[in-house]
Amino acid sequence: MFARIETVYVSGYIVESRRMRKMSERTTAVTIALRIPGQWTGPPDLIQRLPAVCRLTGEALILSDGTQFDFGAAPADDQFAQIFRSSCRQPPTDRELATVDGYTVNLFLSGAGGSMQGARKMMHAAAALVRAGGAGVFIDNSTLAHGGQNWLAMTEDGGSDALSFAFAAIVRGKTEVWTMGMHVLGLRDIVMKRADLEKDGLDIVEVIRYLARGDKPIDNGHVLADFDGPRFQAFTQESPKDFADSPLHNPFGRLKLVSMRDIAETN
């Protein structure tokens, strides 16, 4: 008996599965952790410059709809400015970089993630601090940074592409390419052989965008295929143990995409 195979498109590719099913709702707790550097002279200066729709207490930033985010602050150190500069996905403005270089305080903002809605709320909370003078946003969950104007543009967009661009980093190692930060959106991270990407031409960015859109999930055993080209099979994995006690840890695990050619050669 032949099993029915459903297909969905991923920017020129199709995803095949004998078990296309809706993934169960994820309930694993994820905390989004952000840092916003600036040159505020003290709490009164920050409070005065906040948008009127926000309120700040000693331990929380509260949005107009009542959503609260944990808040804290620390004085500048001699390392963060360079870390921020080297982590930017797009160039910040000269003014933003000057503020980072001379920052006097780092604001810490954290809140519930693990979903597109949670990530979107967090973007709005950080945007309020940017509008109050923050130079940009550094994301502990992916080690990505964005200048303030870029952050505001992504927040205003609010779409799945903007959110995945904001939170999901792509790391290129010697033999593998993988993502970090997908758990902020409630998704598994992706890992692939670097040789497969370079040889077969699969665009990992399109896979990230597809997963973030949430049309149909790529799950264990699914096949990502091009009509005239390569095919990749997805296998679920646990997250690296090295990240277990850090904001980088993805409790949903990883999705390893393996070339069907490699699978055939090992069988």
N, C-alpha and C positions, 0 to 999 in steps of 0.2 A: 504494500500500500504506500502511495506517495503522500508525504505530508505537504500541506499547503504552505507556501512561502509568500509572506507579504514583503513588499519593498517600499522603502522611502528614500527620497533623494537628499544628498548632502552635497550641494554645489557641484553637480556633475557626477557624484558617486551615488551608489544606492546602498542601503543597509538591508540585508536579508536576514530573516530569522524564521525558524520553525516554531517559535514560541513568542511572537510579538505580543507583549502584554504590558499593561500599565504598571510601572514600578510602584511599589507600596510607598506611602507617605513616610518620609524620613523624620524621625523624632530625635535623632542624636543632637546633643547640645553643641553648638559652635559659638564661640565668642570672637567677634571681629575686634581687632585691636589696632588703633590708629594713633599716629603722632602728628601734631601740627605745630611747627616752629614759628615763632614770631618775636616781636620786639616790644611787648607790652611792658609798661612800667610797674604794673601791679594789678590785682583783681579789679579795682574800680575802673581802671583804663579799659580792661577787657569788657567788663559789663556795660560800660557806656557805649562801646562800639558794636555790641551785638545787635543783630536785627531785633526789632521791637517784638516780633512774634515768639522770641525765645526767652527762656529764663535760665539763670545760672545760680545754683546753690553751691555750697562748699564741696559737694560730692556728686552733683548731677547736672547735666544739661537737659532741659525740658523743652520739647518742641511744642508748637501751638496745639497739636492734637493730644497732648498729654504724654506722648512717648518719652521715656527717660533713658538717658545713657550715662554710664559711670564716667566721672570726670576727675582728672587730677592734673598736676603740673610739677615740673622739675626744672631746676636751673640748667643753663647751657653747659655742655662739656666740650672737650677738644676733639671729639671724633665724629659726632653726628652730622655736622655740616658736610663733611666729605662723603659720608655714607649716603646722605640724601642726594648729593650731586651725582654720584656714581650709580644710583638706583633709578634715575628718571627714565621713563619710557619715551617721553617727548621732551624737547628742550623747554625748560621754564623761561620766563622773561628775565631780562637782565635785572630788573628791579626785584623780582622774586629771589633770584640767586644772591643778590646783595643782602636781602633780608635774612636768608638762610645763613650766609657767612657771618653775619653780625647778630644772630639771634640771641636773645637773652633768656628765653624760657621755652620749654617744650610742653605743649598741652597733650594730655593723654585722654583718649576717648575710646570707650569700649561698650559693646552692646550685643544683643542677640543676632546671630547670623544663621547660616545653614539654609537659606531660602532666598529667592530673588527679592521678595518683599522686604526681608530683613536687611539685605544688602542695600536696597534702594533707600530705606529709611536711614541707614548709616551714612550714606552719601549726603543726604540732606542735612544731617546733624553736623558732619564735618564741613559742609559748605557754609553753614552759619558761622563757624569759627574762621573760615577763610575770609568771609565778608567782613569779619571783625578785625582783620589784619593778618591772618595767618598766611605764611608764604606758600604753603602747599601741604600735601598730605603724604605721609609715609605709612605703608601698610605692613604691619608685623607678620601678617598671615602669608604674605608672598614676597616680602622684601622689595616691593615696587614702590616708587615714589612718583608723584605728579605735582607739577606747579599749580598754583592756585587757580589761574585762569583756565587751565586744562581741566581741572577738577570741576569747576563750575559748569563748563560746557558739557561734560559727561553727565553731571547731575541733572542739568536742564533737559538733556536728551532722554535719559531714564530708560532707554530700551535695553534689550538683552545684550546687543552687541556692545553698547557703551559700558554696561556693568562687567561683562567678561573682559573687556579691554582694560578697565580700571583695576580689577582685582586679580586676574589670572596671569602669572608670569610664565614665560617659556624659557627653560634652561637647556642649553646645548652642551652636553658633556662630550667626552672623546668618543664614546661608543653609543650613547643613548641621548634622546631628547625627551624631556618631561615637563609637565606643568607643576606649578605650585599656586595654591590659593583657590582652587576650584571649590573647596569645601565651604568657602564663604557663601557661594551660591547654592549650596546643597548638593554638589556634584562630586563624583570621583575625579581624581587627577588622571592625566593621560601620560603613558610612557611608551616610547617606540625606539627601535634601533635607528641610529642616525643614518646608517647605510641604506636602510629601507626608504627613509624619507628622501635621501639624495638620489637614489637609483629609480624609485618608483613614482616620485613626484606627488605623493599625497600631501596636501596642505594641512598641517596640524591646526592652523588658525581657523580654517573652515570647520574642522571637527569641534573645536572649542565653541564656535558660534552656534553650531547645530545643537550641541548639548545644552547650551544656555537657552536656546529658544524653547526647548522642551517639547517639540512637536511629537516625537516618538523617541524613547530612550535607546541608547546603545547599551546592551547588557551582555552578560556572560554568554558566549557562544554565537553572538550576532556576527555577521560578516559585512564588512564595509567594502564595496566593490565598484570599480569603474567599468563601464560598458565594454571598453576595448583595452583595458589595462589591468593593473594589479588588484589583488584582493587581500584584505586584512581581516583576520578573525580576532574578536575581542575576548580577553580573559580577565576576570576580576582577580585582584591581588590585595593583600593587606598593605597599609601604608608603611614606609620605612620606619624601623624602630628608632633610628637616630632622631626623629622628629617627635617622639612620643610625648615629651613633656614641654613642647614648645607650641607657639601659635601656628607653626607651619604644619602641625599634625593634621592629617585629613582623616577623620573618623569613618568616612564612607569608603576609604580605600582607594585603589587605583584601577585603571582600565588599561591593560596592556594590549596594544594592537600589534599582532604578529603577522608578517607576510605569509600568505598561503603558500607561496613558493618555498619558504623555509620549512613550513609544516610538511609539505610534500617530500622535501629532500631528507627529512629526518625519519620519515615513515618507511 
